[in-house]
Amino acid sequence: MSTKFKHEKSVENIFKDNFEEAAREKGYIYTSASLDGQDRLVGADYLFTNHASFSIVEFKYREGDLLSEVKKEKRLQLCKALHENTKIRPLHNKCHFAAWSDNKEEITIEANIYYNEVCNKEFWGDSFSHIESPTINTRQSENDFIDSFLVGKEGASFKVFNEYMQWLLNLGDETNTNGYLELLVSNPFNRRAAGVPFTSVEMMQKWVADNAKKLAQANTRRNGRSGPGGSGGRFG
């Protein structure tokens, strides 16, 4: 379907809503957090977790809009660092993704590992010529990605995710934040409250661990399910 305007924020919202709905249907606790202006630091717009697996996702309206990543200085630095760092790349592959919508009448969303989609010669020319074009065999539909994430086949454990995020946030002399990252999530215990703020991924995870039973009960009530809440990513 042809459109006159860019709808990146709508793609984010569709993905987020579908993720939340799938998590509730399958009985998983779910939290997401916009990274707001910090996307320039981490190369992603949103953080997603079912409290067992974690990921960050960069969103674009269309596949062609991914080329706008070349305008962001840290992205080339990220591509080069991932190419050279054989220890960090497997961590990246588990938890850092890009997603965009297709141009069909009924819009669907595709996802791929960020490095596999963005770090190649088609994007960067001679500045990054190690790979000719995007690695399309790791692309998957939004539904397949979400389903795989919820059962632990996509996304990273907190330990792996936190290691990657610390590396990412400290990448580059001019843009590193020494691991500082602000997150604001909805308060599941009081929907009238503005939210719950954190200044690191560790703080959010500690809050999740401290409130695991209450989070499970809150999700159970909203989902209309009965059953005890657990301390992992699933309840019921």
N, C-alpha and C positions, 0 to 999 in steps of 0.2 A: 504494500500500500504506500502510495506516495504522500508525503507530508511536507508542509512548508516550514515547520519549525523542528528544532532539536528537542528530543524528549528524554534526555538522559535521566533526569530525576524521576520520571515516570517508570523507566526501566528499573531503577533502583527500588521504587516502591512496589512494583509488581513482583520482583524477585523476593523482596523482604516479606511481603504478604504471603506468597506461595510457600516460602520457607517456614514461616510461622504456622500456617495451616497444616502443612505436612507433618511438622513436629507434633502438633497437638493430636492429629489423627492417629499417629503412630505411638503416642504416649511418651514423647520426649520433652524434657524441660528445654526452653529455648530463650536465648538472649541475643539481641543485636545492638550495635552501637554505631552511629554515624561517626566518622573520623573528621568530619567538618573540614576546616581549612588545613588540617594536618595531612591531607592527601598528598600535598607536595613533598612531605617528608617520607611517607611510607609507600607511595604509589598505590593507594587504595582508598575507596570511599567508605567502606563499611567493614565492620568486624562482625562475624557470626560465630555462635557457639551453641552446642547442645549440652555444654558443661562437661563434656568428655572429649570432644574434638573442637578445634578452633581453626578459623581461616579469616583472611582478609580478601576483599574483592574490589577491583577497580571496574567501574561501570562506564559504558559508552552507549550512545543511542544506537548507532549502526556499526557494523564491522569497519567501514571506511573511516569512522571517527577515531579509531584506535591510533591512526597516524598522528593525531594531535599530541601523543605522548612524546614525540620528538621535540616538541617545544619546551619540554621540561628538562632542565639541565641534569637533575639528579637521576633521571631515567637511564640516560646513556651510561652514567657512572655505575648504576645498578647493574645494567646488562654486562658491562665489562667485569665488574667484581664477581658476578655470578659465574661468568665463563671461567674466571681464573681460580675461584675458590671451590674446589671439589668437595670440601666438607659441608659448606653452606648450601650448595645447590640442591641436594636431596631434601633439605629442610624446606627450602623455598618451594620445591615441587609439590610438597604435601599441603602447603597452607596459603599460597599466594596466587590468586587467580584474576583473570579478566573476564568480563561478561558483557554481552551486547545483544540487541534484538535483530531479528532478520527482517526482510522486506516483504513478507507474505501478508495476505489478507488478514489471516488470524495470526497475530504477532506471537512468536515464540522467542525464547532467549537461549543463547548458547554460551558455554563457558570453556575456558582453557587455562592451563598453567600460564602465568604471566610471561615468564621467560620464553616459553614455547611460542607464544603469540606475538610478542613485541620485540624480542631481541634477535634481529636478523637484518640482513643486508637490504631487503625491500624497504625497511623502515629507516635505516641509518646510513645506507650507502657504504662508502669506504670507512666510515667511522666505526662500524661494527660489521665486518664482512666474514666472520667465522661461520655463519649459517646463512644460506641463501634466502630462505623464505619461512613463513610460519609453519610450525609442526602441526599439521591439521589432524593427524591420527590420535591426538590426545584431546581433541575437542569433544564435547558432549552436550547433550541437551540439558536445560535447566532442571527438568524433572529427574533425569538420571543422576545429575550432580547432587541434588538435594537428597535423593534416596540413598546414594552411596555415602554421603556425608553423615547422615543420621545413623547408619550402621557401622561407621568407623572406617570405611574404605577410602574416603577423602577426608581432608583436614588432618591436623596434627594434634598430638597430645599436648597438654599444657606445657610440659617440660620442653618439648621440641619447639612449640610455637613461641614460647617466651625466649628461648635461645635465639631463634630467628629474628624476632622483633627487636631484641637488644642489639643484635648485629646491624639490622636495618636502620634503627634510629641513631646509631653511632657511625653510619657510613658517611664519610666526607667531612672535611674540616669545617666548612662554612655552614652546613645544614644540620650537623648532628645535635641531638638534644640530651645526650648523656642518659638515654633511656626514658626520658620524660614523655609521657603521652596522656592526654586528657580524654576521658570517656564519660559520657553522660547517658545513662540508660533509664528506661521507664521504671518506675517503682511498682513492682507487682503486688505490693501489700497495700498500696494507697494510690489508686489511679488519679486522685485529685491532686496529688503532690507533683511537683515539677519533674522530679527524677532523682536519681542517685549518682553523685559525681565521684570519679576516681582519677588519680593522677598517674596510674601505671596499670599494666595488665595484671601484675601481681596483686594489686589492691582489689581489683575486680574479682579475681579468682578466690582470694581469701574471703571476700564477702559472700561469694557463691557457696564456698565450703561451709562457712559459718551459718548460712541460711538455707542449706540444701533441703531440709525437711519442710520448711515453710514454703520454699519455692515450689516443691513438688505438690504440696497441698493447694497452693494458689492455682497452679496449672490444672490440677484435678478439678477444682471448682469451676474454672472457666470452660473446661472441656466436657463437663457433665459426667465425668467418670468417678467411680468409687474405688477405694483401695488404698493401701498404705504407700506413702512416699518413701523413696530410697535416697541414697546419698550420691548416686551416679548421675548419668545423663538421662536416665529413663525413670518413669514412675508408673505406679499401678501394678 
